[in-house]
Amino acid sequence: MSIIRIRRSVMAVMAAAVSSTACAQKADFNEVGRQMAILLQNSHYSRLPFNAKLSEQFLEDYLRDLDYGRVYFTQQDVDRFKADYGDKLHSMLLQNESMKPAQDIYHTFQARVEARVADAKEMLSGPDFDFSKDETIMRSRKDAPWPKTEVEAKSIWRQQIREAVLAETLRRDMLVKMAADQGKPDPTKGDREPKEKIRLRYDRFLHSIKDDVDDEEIANYFLSAVARSYDPHTDYMSFREMNRFKDGMKNELVGIGALLQAEEDGATKITGIVVNGPADREGNIKLNDRIVAVDSINSGVMTDIMFMKIDKVVDLIRGKENTTVRLKVEPAGGARGEAKIVTITRGKVELKDEQASAEIIEMKQPGGTPRRLGWITLPSFYADFDEGTTRCSVDVERILGRLNEEKIDGLIIDLRNDGGGSLDEVRRMTGFFINRGPVVQVKNTLGQVQVKDADNRKPLYDGPMVVLIDKSSASASEILAGALQDYNRAVIVGDSSTFGKGTVQQPMDIGKMLPFFAARDRAGFLKVTIQKFYRPSGSSTQLEGVASDVVLPSLADAVEIGEKFLDHALPHDRIRPAGDFNQMPKANLFLPRLQELSKTRVTASKDFAYVTEDVTKAKTRQAENKVSLNIATRKKELDEADSTQKTRNIERRERFKKQQDEDSARFKFYKLSLEDIEKGADIHAYDPSVEDEGFMRKAKDKTEDLDDTPRWPSGMDPVKREGLMVLKDLVDITENARMAGMIKPTADVR
């Protein structure tokens, strides 16, 4: 099972998954740590020396994971940890002693958090804060030095509390102002005061790191830090995390079919209900109901879940198919404390919004040939590794077959926000668009290179093609985009580049390595980087990603998104091109002309101009790395941002209305789901500007109505609209060139 994705684990907020039966006997995490250390030395691609230098990295990463903002530990704490464990963690792992430092450091962290939260409560119960002084704090403290002493730590902490209260105060004031300006009810009526909201926020955090943590969780924190010291994607996955990961890969869960959200007062709110899922069918819970206790096995004994982490609430609610779970629920709109008991039978829940889907967009052209363009959205390269019944390549193959029947003129594959998935699925899928040949090259730690070819002798679709990417397109997405770019088979459109993850991970069951009579079930897994992958041309996507042929302005350019911003990322390199790699003529993509036409539209686009403005402002804020604690300064900043947004919205409403009228005359949109294909149903027209709740009904936030930003005309954001126009240009130019005999022949190597 080879996995190539950027997500550490699938933190499923869907209250559903596989069996939650726990092993009565706890795993020995000292032994788990030892076996993981052995696996890392023997299996990781880099084969790093397992020595004191690496031990120091283990400690540094563990401290950063616990205290990313450097507000809890002091330099004195760090110095003690370095003296006690800094150059010893590697040997302690091998000597079955890793839980000693893991617990010592974690319990020190707990004590520091407890002290900080107590300090916060004292501050929040005192007089109102003075926000009239010209003070600032750092926006991000990730690179700040550790506080030298407890006194300095408390000073930094007090500034953090003041900023949190100021931010909440300004948020409330802004909501009140927006409601008054729009003649709408005050959404803050009945809400808690800013100080109380902040107090509850830290209460929940304290519960999450103190009362809601067991040895398995401490081991998870520590062993994850050890694993990620090798590279960003090598990770320790607990038994719980691995179950969630598998659920996410196969896009199917077993549970009640509800979306959960942690409430500030400790309860868990139902913010979404899957249409026709178990909870929806039984009808006993409603949107905005609050769960306060769970009886996981319907035994009559309720577990209090107040302030419990969402993932643990999910673990209690999930279970085997056709079993029942009892929930203690406070109905939405009722008085706090008035609860009812609800019993729900668990069942399978398909995550349909995570499946491949398609649409057909018919586009009229004044004085030209109408175009029929296909659009496939692929959220991930999913696959059911256990049973093999769910495969994204099979789904896309079915979609392509139907799009061919509908005689599309061009195709877009939308890989935006696609973090990757199965290596075999992307290999197979790439073959749908090229003749048989190399798709990806994989190199192991010994330097041995294996070339993985496409299966099909001929492509399933050979027409004009665009691939839409962004900075979140990673791993398997980069294999598909990179291969199609290498073959000159498709035009890549979007952000300057993809994420830049060019490594392959394999989950290894640590339980299989434990002594025969040891408790194995909850030992967890090591997801370890075993290979790097390379494009057919020989270039790695590592760090650099896949560069767009047509680059569009993006807010991602203002933030640190990508492999190159991650700690311990492996380097970029190249190997020789694959032996059977034969490119198609690059001239057939007409890139200079497509770039010219796109640049003209982007330059004239108000929406892309707004993006460019926002990128400049965001970069300035990031470089300054400071936030004012002066309320007048902050109000001025917010008023300026509000004024800018209002001006934009006024301009947009007028322009969008005109654009929508033009779209209505020019476009027709048709939806095509996997369910439609399975039933053999006709494609059906739909309005993409209307939010689709076909999969899940979601609760509306009470402040949602105050956002008067107009929806994109025809539901097409600027990137989608421009991607469509690039494809239309490619179709038109290709047809004209073919008629003029200007298309260069493509050799069929097979």
N, C-alpha and C positions, 0 to 999 in steps of 0.2 A: 504494500500500500504506500505509494509515493504521493506526498502532499506538497503542494506549492501554493502557499497563500500567506497573506500578511497578518491575518488575525491570530492573536495568541491563542484564543479559545472562543467558542461560541457561547457568549454569556446570554443564554436564551431567557428572555423575559416572558416568553410564552410559558404558561404554567402547564407544561407537558413534557414528557420524555419517556425513557425506558424505565425498567424496573428500579425501584429505589431500595430494594432489599439490602440491608447492610450486613456486613460480616460481623458476627458477635465478637470475634477476636480482633483486636487492633493490630495493624501492621507494626513491625519494629522499624521505625524510621531511621535509626542508626544504621541498620543493615541495608535499608533502602538506599540511604546516602552512599554507602560503600559500593553497592552494586552499580549505582548510577555513575559514580566516579570511574569505575572500571569500564563501563560502557562508553563514557565520554572519551577516555583515552584510546580505546580500541576502535571506535566507530566514527568519531567526528572527522569531517573533511580536512581540517587544518592540522590535526595531530599536534596540538600545542604541548609544550613541555609542562608536565604536571608538577609544578614546583612552587617555591615561596613567592615568586613574582605573580603567578596566577592566583595564589592564595590571597594576596593583597587585593587583587581585582574582585575576588569573591566577596570580600568584606566591603569594599567600596560600593559594589552594586547592591548588596543587601541593604546597606544604610541608605542608599539613594531610593531604593524601592519603598522603604518604610517612611522616609522623611524627605520627599522630593523637594519640598520648599525650604528645607533646612531651618525649621522653626521649633523643633522639639529637642533633638539632641544638641548638646553643646560640644565645643572643641575638647573639653575635658572628658566627656563621654567617649568621643572618637579616639582620643589618645589612649584611653584605657583599653578600648576594644583592639586597637592596633597592637598594644603591648601584650595583651593576653592571647590574641588570635591572629594578628595580621599576617604572620609568616607560617602559621601552623594549620590553617583550615584544610589545606590539601592533605596533610598527613592525618588530621583528625577524621576526615571523611573516610580514609582508607582503614583507620583503626576503630571504626564503629563508635566514634565519639562526636559526630557532627551535631547531634541535637543539643548538646551542652551549650556551645556558642549560639546556636540558633535561638534557644529559649532564653539565654541570658540577655542577649541583645534585644529580643522581642519584648521580654518582660521589663527591661529598662525603658524601651519605647512606650509600653503601656503606662508605666509610672510617670513618664514625662507628659504624655497626653493627659492623663488624669489631673496632673498638677496644672497644666495649661487650661484645661476646661474649667477647673475650679476657679482659676484666676479670671477666666472669661465671665463666669457666672457672677463673681464678685463685682467686676466692672459693670456688667449689664444691670445689676441691681442697684447701682449707685446713681449719682446725678447724671443728667444728660451731658453728652460730650460737647466739647467746644470745637467747632469746625471753622473757626474764623482765622486761624493761623495759616501762614504759607508754609505748609509742610508737605512732603511727598514721601511715598514708599516705593520700593521696587515693584514693578509689574510682575516680574518673574524672578524668583530667587534660586533657580536651579543651578546657577553658576556662582552664587554668592558664597562667601566663606562661612563656615560654621560659627555661630555665636561663641565668643571666647569664654564667657562665663554664664552662669544661670541668670545673673542680673541683666546682662546684655540680651539673653534669650527672652526674658520677660518683657523687656522694652520693645523688642521687635514684635513679640506676640501682641502686646497691647495696641501697637499700630495696626496690626492685621485685624484685630477686633473692631477698632474704630472705622477702618475702611469698609468692613463688612456691613456695619450699621449704616454708614453713610450711603453706601451703594443701595441698600434696601430702602432707606428713606427716600432717596432720589427716584428709585423705581416706582414707589407708591405715589409720590408727587406727580410724576410724569403720567401715570395711569389716570389719576384724578383729573389732571389737566386735559388729557386726551378725551376722556369721557364727557367732560363739560363742553369742550369744543364741538363734539359731535352730537351733543344732546342725548347722551346715553347714560344709563345707570352707572353709579360709581362701583367699579368691580372690587374695590378694596373694602367696601362696607362689610362689617362683621369679621374682617381679617384680623389676625394678630398684629400687634405693634412690632416695629422693626426689631427692637431689642429682644422681644420674646421669640420671634422667628429665628434670630441668630442663636439664641440660647438652645432652642430645640434642635437646630442644625448640629450644634456641637454635642448635644446629648446623644443624638443618633450616631455620630461618629465615634464617640466614646464607647457606646454599646457595641458597635461593629468591630472594634479592635480589642475589646476587653471581655465582655460577657458572651460574645458570639464566636469565640475562637477556641479550637481544641488543638491537640498535638498535630493532627493531620493538616490543619490549616497553617500552623507555624512551619511545619516541614515544607509545605507547599511554597510559602514565601521564601524560605531560605534556599531550597533546592532549585527553585526557579531562578533565583539570582545567580547561583552557581552555574546553571546551564547556560544562561544568557551571557555569561562572561566569555563564552566561546564565540557567539555571534548573536545577532538580535532575534533569530528565529529558532534557535535551539532552546528548548524549554522543558521544564518538568511539568507534567499535567497530572493532577490528582485524579482519583477515581471519578469524582464528581465532574471535573472538567472534561474528562475524556468522553463521558456519556453525552454531555452537552455538545461537544465537538462532533461526535458521530451523528447526533440528531440534526445539527446544522448542515452537515455534508449530504444527508439524504433527503432534506427538505420535508421530513415527516416526523411528527411527534406523537406521543401518547399522553393524554392529559385531559384537561377540561376545556382548553381552547379559549384562554383569556389572557389579555395583556395586562401586566401588573406594574405598578409604580409605587415607590416608597413615598409615604407621606411624612411631613416634617414632625408630626406628633407621634410617629412610631408605627402607625397602621400601614396597611398595604392596600392601595386603591386599585379598582378595576377600571382601566382606561380604554380597554378594547375588548370586543367579543367577536370571535370568529363566526361568521355567518354559517349556520347549519352545523356548528361544532357542538360538542356535548353540552356546554353551558347554555348555548343558544337554544338547542332543542328542548332542554328541560325547563328553561325559562325562569329559573329560580333566583338568578342574580341579574342585576342591571348595571349599566354603566354608572360609574362613580360610587358604587357600593364599596364599603371598606371592610376588608378581612382583618380580624383581630386575633383569631385562633384557628388552628387546623387539627383535625383528627385524621391522620394520614391513612390509617387502616380501619377506620370506622369501628373503633373499639369502645367508644364511649368516653375516652380520655382525650381532652383537648390540650394541644401544645400552644402556649402563649407565643405569638409571633411579633409582639410589639417591639420595635426597633431591631428586628431581625433582618439580616441582609436579604436582598431580593433573591439571590441565587439559592439561599437556604430555604426560603419560603417556597420557591419553585420545587426544590427537592422534596419537601413535605407534601406538596400537592400532586406531584407526578406519581406514576405507578403503573401497574400492569393494566392492559386493556380489559375492560368489563369489570374492574374492581371499583369500589366506591370510596369517596373521600367526603368527609363532613367538614363544613366551614362555618365558623361563627362570623356572621356578617352584620355590619351596621348599615342599614339601607340608606341610599342617597337621599338627602333632604331631611332625614330624621334626626332626632336629638342624639348627641354623642352618648354612648353607653346603652342605647336601646338596640339590642341585637336580636337576630333570629338565627336558627340553625338551618343550614342548607346542605342537602346530600346530593352529590352529582356522581354519575357513573362515568368513569374515564373512558375515552375512546381515541381513535386515531384522528389526528388533525393534520391535514395537508397545508403546507405553507405556500399557497398558490402565488402569493406576491413575490416569492423567491424563485419561481420557476421561469424558464424561458417563455417568452411570449412574443407576439408579432402584431404588426398592423400594416395595412396597405394605405398609402396616401396617393390619391389621384390628383394630379396637378395639371390644370389647364395653362396653356401658354398662348398669349395673344399673338395670332399670326403664325403659331408654331404647332408642333405635334404634341398632343397631350401626353403626359408621362404618368406611368403607374409604378410607384416606388415602394419597395418593401423595407420594413424596419424590424429587425430582431433585437430585442432587449434580453441580455444575458446577465443576471445579477451575480452568478458565480458558476464555477465549473464543478457542479455538485455531482455526487455519486454515492450510492449506498454500498459501502465497502463490505458490509456483512452479508447481504443477500443479493446484491447486484441487480435489484429490480428497478432502481431509479438511476438513470444516467442522463446527463444533460446532452451528450452527443446524440443519443437516440431521440430525445425531444427535438433538438435542432434539426436533425435529419427529417423528421416528420414535418416540421414547419417548412423547411426548404422545399420538400416535395409539394406541399400545398401552394407555396408561393410560386413555384414553377407552373403549376396548373393555372394559377391566376395570371400568368404571363406578365410578370413584373419586368420593367425595363432596367432597373438598377436596385442595389441592395445596400443597406447600412446595417452593420453589426455594432450595437451600442454596448461598449465595455466600460462605460463610466461607472465608477464605484464597484467594479468587479475585482475583488481581492484575490481571486485565484481559486485553486481547488485541485482536482485530480490531474496528474500528468498524463495518464493514458487517455482521459477524455479530451484534452486539448490536442493531443497528437492525432486522435481519430477525427476530431472536428476540423482541423486544418486541412485534412485530406478532402473535405467536401468542396474545396475551392481551388485546388491545384492538382496537376497530374501526379502520379505516384513519384515520390522523391523524399529527401530528408526534410523533416519538420523541425527537429531539435537535436542537438548533440549534448550528451551528458558525460561529464568527466568525474571520475571518482578520486579518492585521496591518493591512489597510486599513479595518477596521471593517465589511466586508461580511458579512452573515449569510445562511447557507444553512440551510434547514429540511429535515431528512431525515425522511421519512414511513415508516410501516410499509407493508409490501407487501400484506398480506391485507385483503380487504374485510370479513371477519368473523373473530373470534378462533377459534383451534383449541380453546382451552379457556376457558370463561367462568364457571367455578364459583368458590367461595370459595378464597382464595389468601393465603399468607403467604410473605414473602421473608426469609430468615435472613441476617444480615450480621454482620461484625465489623470491627475497625479495619484488617484486612488486605484487606478488600473494596475494590477500587480501580478507577478508570477505567471500563472497560466495565461492570463490576459496578455502578458508581454511576450509569451511564446507565440501565441496566435498572431498578434499584431506584428511582431518582429519577423516571423516567417513570411507573412503576406507582403510585408514591406521588402524583404530580401528578394522575393520572387518577382517584385514589381507587379504584384497581383492586385493590390488595393492601395487607396490613398488614405493615409493616416491623418486624422483631423482632431484638433482639440488643444489641450494644454501643451506647454513646451515639450513635455516628455511624460512618460509613465513613471511609476514609483521607483523602479530600479532594483527589484529583488530577483536575483538570478541564482537562487539556491533551491535545493530539493531536500525536504525533510522526510524522515520515516519514523513513525511511532514504534517504540520498542517496549514491550510489556516487562516491567522490572520484576513483577511477581514471578515470572518464569525463571529468574536468576536467583531467587531466594532459596535457602535451605529447604529440604523436602517437607519438613513438618512446620515450617513457618507460615504465619497468616499471610496469604498472597493476594486475596481478593481486592484489597484497598491499597496495594503498594504503589499504584500509579504507573505512569508511562513516561519515558524519555522520548520527546520528539526532537530528533537529532539531525543536524545537517550532514548528509552523507555525500552529496554531489553538488556540482555547479552545472548549470545548463548554458548552452551557447546557441546562438542563431545558426542557421545553415551557412551563413557567410563567415562564421567563426567568431563573431563578436559576442562577448557576454553582455547580457542586459544588466549585470550587477553594477550598482551605483548610477550608471548613466541612463538606464531605461531605454525605451523606444522613443525616438524624437519624432514629433509630428511633422508631416510634409506641409500641412497648412496649420499654422499656429494661431490660436485665438486668445485674446486677453482673458485672464483668469485670476480670481482672488487667491487661488492656490499659489500664485507667484509671490504672495506677500507673507506666506507662513512657511514654517519648516516642515514640509511634507516630503517624504522620500527616504530611501535607504541611506543616502549620504548624510542624513541628519541623525541616524541611529548609532548608538554606541557599538563598537566592536564589529562594524560591518566589514565583510570580506572585500578585497580589492577588485577593481575591474581589470580584465585581461582579455586576451584574444587567443584563439587556437586556429589551426588551418581550416579553410572551408571544407565542408563535407564533400566527399568524392563525387557523388552523383548530383551535386547541386548545379542546376541549370536555370539561370534567370530568364524571365520573359523580357522582351524589349522595354526598357524604361520609357522610351519615347511614347509608348502606347498609353501612358498615364497622363500625358500632357500637363505635367506639374507646373511649369512656368506660367502657362495660361491660367490654370486653376488658381494658383497663388495670386496672380494679378487680379483676377475677377473677385476673389474673396477679399483681398486687401481693399479694393474699392468699396465693397459693401461694409466691411468692418469700420473703415475710416468714416463712413457716412452714418454709422449706427450710433444713436444716442445711448442705447443700453450698453454697448461696449465702451463708449466714452465714460459712462458712469463707473464701469468696472475699473477702468484705468485710473480714474480719480481715487477710487477706494483703495486700490493697490498702493498708490503713492502715500496716502494717509496712513495705511496700516504699516507700511515699511518704516515710516517716520516714528510712529508710536513704538514699534518694536525696537528700533535703534535707541530711542530715548530711555526705554525700560523704566518708566516712572509713572506713578499715579498720584494726583493731587489729593490732599486731605482737606482742602479748602472748599467749603460748600459753594461759595460764590463762583469759584473757578470751574468747579464741576458742573454747576448749573449752566454756566455760559457754554461749556463744551456740549452739554446735552441740548441746549436750545439751538446751537448752531447745527448740530446733527439733525434735530427735529425739523428745523427750517429747510435744510437741504433736502430731507426726505419729502416734506410737503411740496416743495417746488418741483421735485422730480415727479411726484404723484400727479400733480396738476398737469404737467406736460404729458405724462404717460397716459392719463385717462383720455385725453383728447386724441392722442396719437393711436392708442390701442383701439379706440372705437372705430377709427378709420381703418386701421389694420384688420380688425375683425370683419368689417364689412367687405374688405377686399378678399380676405381669406374665404369668407362664405361663398363668394362668387368663383374663387379660384380652386379651393381644395375640397375634397371629400375624404373622410377618414373612415376606415373599416378596421374593426378589431378581429384578431384571430388568436384564440387561446388553444391550449392543448386539449381542453375539453371539447371545444368546437371541432377540432380535427378528429378526435376519437369518435364523436357522434356523426361525423360526415356532414356537419351543418354548414350552411352557406355563411360566408363572411357577413357581418352585420355592421351597419353604419353606427357610429357613435360620436359623441361630442367630447373631444379630449380636454376641453376647458372645464368640464364638470368633474368634480372629484369622484373617483370610483370607490364605492364601498362594497363592491361585490364580494370581497374576501373578508373584510373586517369592518364592523361598525366601531367608530372611535368616539370617545367622549371629547367634547369641545372645552377647551380652557376658557374660563370666564373672561379672560382678557383678549381672546381671539377676535372678537367682533370689533375691537378697537383698531385693529390693523387694517387701514383702508388702502393699502397698496393694491392696485388693480392686478388681476390675474393676467398671465401671459395670454395674448391672443391665440386662440386655437390650442391652448395648453402647451405651446411651444416656447421654451426658454430660448434666449438668443443663440446658445450653442446648438441646440437641436435645429433651430431654424436655419442657421448657417450651414450645419452639416448637410441638411436636406438640399440647400442651394448648391453646395459643392457637388453633391451627387448628381443633381439635375444638370449642372454644367458638364460633368464628366460624361453623362449619357448623351447629351447633345453633341459635344465635340467628337466623341467616339463615333457616333452615327454619321456625322458629316465627313469625318476623316475616312470612314469605311466606304462611303459612297464615292469619295474622291480617290480611292485606292491608296490612301496614305497610311493605313494600318500595317505595321511591319509583321510579317508572319511569325508565328510562334511554333517552334519545333516541338512535335510530340515525341519526346525521348523514348517513350515505350511503344 
